[in-house]
C-alpha cells in the first residue's frame, strides 16, 4: 500500500504539521487530521523508492548510457 503525505491547513491557509498515512489507492483522501480533527490536504511528492545503488543501463537508441534516473548524454561527434 502506498504512503501518502498530508499536512494540516492553518487558519491563514499556510501549511502546518506534515504526517504520513498508509492507505489503499482506492481509499478516499483524508480531509481531517486523525487525532486533532484539523483540516488537512494531501501533499504531492516524488515517491521514495528503495532500490539500492543506482544502476547504469543502455539506452534504447544505442550510443550512450542511461542512468537509473533516466538522464543520459546523447552528444553526437561532428
Buried (B, 14 or more C-beta within 10 A) or exposed (E): EEEBEBBBBEEEEEEBEEBEBEBEEEEEEBEEBEEEEBBBBEEEEEEEEEEEEEEEEEBEEEEEEBEEEEEBEEEEEE
